[in-house]
């Protein structure tokens, strides 16, 4: 695995206020990396420093081996980005906008532009002026704009902001395609937990400019014990026995239990033999939201 | 760099306001030609006895000079006398009949329109990108900020040259249609360093146009600087236009009282005085003015580039 982006003890102050405090993290090839945090935690500032819109206070950011501080033009060549809303020139057509950006790189052909337009499904509207576009279309044009030069790293600040569920789904599918097929790395920021959970491989939780924790989403499946909810008919006399053997806790129309996979199968057998009906067995995964709240302590 | 300028050029030319500006300019040229033609038809030509007329003019000028010949009027009469005497000596009749150059010469007053339009473009070209947020997608490209700002400035200059070319070209074309080609002996007599020199009128007018546009260049540069430093196009437009219209008058008023006024930008923008006429404050020379202009120019750009390069884009 090669490291595509690394932040090395990055800090930034505006006035006397420290907005980013000693932030270090790295993103690997083909990974979707999330920056999660409440509003004002410093996600956008971090992203702006990555793409050179803001100067670094201290530390360094390295993209594909090139430092943003010392070698900005080389470093930024590897990056395609949308910072907040993808604001384009309203009085130009979608296509003219893309041509504008393509002129700032070497060797982007007309075919390449057409190919990208096809990819983001904007072919029908590409010759209309951007001011006639819906938010979803603008978002797709924004995505097209950052894919023109075959970047190695996509940086998307709140890419699903203001989109309807269909639009969010679409962006998610695009990202999946790009990371799987094109081996792109992606950084997304959001304050929406559920969404990050669905998109990202790893998530960094940021609060008040500090890195609190980095969570791997796939972790959940590897945990040995999980929590299960059983909905059953009246347990009657069996209850006492179960309590002793399995440490269950009553809840709703049934009970909750911490157990391994095999144990669950045994328990079901036991209950059936005791002539208790089982209506539902459900695995309760701890949601990211619960973890997030646990970690940030709010 | 070429591509960046092409981008900026495209962004300007695709705007509706640009078409309105160019349209207004063309209308103004047509209106001006119409008015001149109308006035010209009502004007009675003085005819063949131009030598006697000039002789008479010389005499009145002499009397006036003795009577009112102060610091400024004196040089004015001196200039008139010198030119008129030169006419008699070399038998060059003042062309009383209008020709194509008359129109082109009159059209030079449209340069203040050009100034106005160029200031609007210069004020918007940086600040506008900040207010629409498009600056973000522009600055995350493998191009240094210096190059981006420079391409914007050069585009503004190109735009003003386009407008100048429209005025000069269109007024020449209309002039030829209305008056036909100019007579061969039509020369411009200029008074330079106390001597009278002959110049071809077409060339003289190109020089005049370029000299007039120094005003525009400086104010445009200032508007551009304000636009880049404060990211506020209204401030840039307001301040620059205010100076465009009253700057000269105020500077001239100050010049009557104070000697330090010669360091003001506006007393140095009109270089025509060094080619044909006399400077506002005695002792000012072409070199002095050029140095002052260069200084102002460099300061404006130093400010613009310094702030644009360092700025954190947070909006």
Interface residues (C-beta under 8 A of the other chain):
Chain A: X14 X48 X51 X52 X53 X54 X55 X72 X73 X74 X76 X77 X79 X81 X82 X83 X84 X85 X86 X87 X88 X89 X90 X91 X92 X96 X100 X101 X103 X104 X105 X145
Chain B: X3 X4 X6 X7 X10 X11 X14 X15 X16 X132 X133 X134 X136 X137 X139 X140 X141 X142 X143 X144 X310 X312 X313 X314
